[in-house]
Amino acid sequence: MCVRETVARAGTYHLLARLWISEVDTALLQTLSTTDLHDSWTEAGGILPDGNGPETVEILAADYCQLFIGPHGHLPPYQSVWQESILDGAAAASMRKYMAAVGYSEKRLPEGVMPDHLGVQLDFMAELLGRALEDSPDRNLLMEIADNFVAQHLTWTRELTNAGERRAQTDFYQAMIRMTGDFLEAT
């Protein structure tokens, strides 16, 4: 894989991680609407709301909450939940091992977020690819870890993204969820 492609993949993982870990806020929505990310976002299938003020952010926050937080009928974006029907299962333990192996601190995780949250998994991949780009002697090892990680931790998402795409109440989250599923299938 060439450097340019790795940079693009790392950036995509990073942006998607941010969007899965917490609801979009005004600053991120403005960034997506007004910077170079706008073209990349829309070319990849992303849809932006008409405005980016407080009302729009509130509507998007409500959609994120009903999709991923609850209180009921939500779609918890945790590998353990989807594969084992429990929270903090074997997938979370495996994530902790990967994180420890490469020095990815659990302190980076938002409060209350388990390591097998899809957003954390996406961020972990962004970190691995970013480190591999640093022209270090560990580049090949990091790429091998990334390949193994994808096989163990990013092949479970299709059921979540299919359900999320159907349940999303805003075009923004429907497109973001679809984009995530398509991106992960292509990697």
PyMOL commands that set and color helices and strands:
alter all, ss='L'
color gray80, all
select helices_A, chain A and resi 3-21+26-34+37-43+54-68+79-84+90-102+106-108+118-132+139-153+158-167+171-186
alter helices_A, ss='H'
color red, helices_A
deselect
rebuild
show_as cartoon
